[in-house]
């Protein structure tokens, strides 16, 4: 079964909405950075989920134009 993030990425990819995928990736990266900076809280599970989201987003971007950065 797909996660909600994977379904969202799939929808944007089907619509060929690169901008929304890019914005989603920036948001997830910022969120991961914020969680990593928190002292005194164990955010490992949340960070792992966000990193999985980023992987799904990057896979969606790759379907639109080939390898990222290329």
N, C-alpha and C positions, 0 to 999 in steps of 0.2 A: 504494500500500500504506500502511496506517495504521501509525503508530508505536505502540510499546507504551503510551505515555502516552495516546494517543488511544483505544486499546482499553480502557484502564482507565477513562477518563472516560466513554466510551460505556456501559460496564457500570454504573457508578454512576448515570448519567442514566437508563438503562432501569429501574433499581431505584428511581428517584426518591429517591436517597440524598443529599440536599442537604448534610447534615452532613459526610459523608465528602469530598465535593467541596470544601467550605469548608476543611476541615482540610488537604486536599491543596494547596490554593492557598496557605494560610498557610505550610505547610512549604516549598513551592517559592519563595515570596517571601523567606523567611528564608535559604534556601540561596543564592539569588541575591545577597542582601545580604552574606552571609559571603564569597562568592567575590569580589565586587567590592572587599572590604576587604583581600584578600590582596595584600601587596606582594611584588614580585619574581617573580610567577608570571603567565603569560599564560593567563587563564581565559576568554578571549573566546568560544571555541567552546562551552564548558560553559554559560556565561551565556546565550548565544544559544539553546541547546537548552532551558534552563530557562524562558526567556521564551516560547518556543513552547509549552511545556507549560502555562504560565499562561494563554496565549491559548486553548488547547484546553479547559482547566478552566473558564474564564469562558464559553466557548461552551456547554459542558455545563450550567452554571448557568443560562444564559439560556434554554435549552430547558425548564427546570423552571418558570420563573416570569416569563418575559419579560425585559426589559432589567434588567441588574444595577443595584441601587440604586433600582429602581422598583417 
